[in-house]
């Protein structure tokens, strides 16, 4: 994988906090930054997936939940006891 160099400006207090973390985890600043970016991008993709899937689930596909999830769970638990 080809890499490129980029410069970023970080507030002094944030940099001090980062240094504590990377020292304890034996990471480089680049490793820490790349991991943080990866996690952030995953969260963005997750949020986008949630927005896209909103409304796709319907009650018609799950009639067993018509009386609510609590009633369904209680019924399931009774079946195991008896």
Buried (B, 14 or more C-beta within 10 A) or exposed (E): EEEEEEEEEEEEEEEEEBEEEBEEEEBEEEEBBEEEEEEEEEEEEEEEEEEEEEEEEEEEEEEEEEEEEEEBEEEEEEEEEE
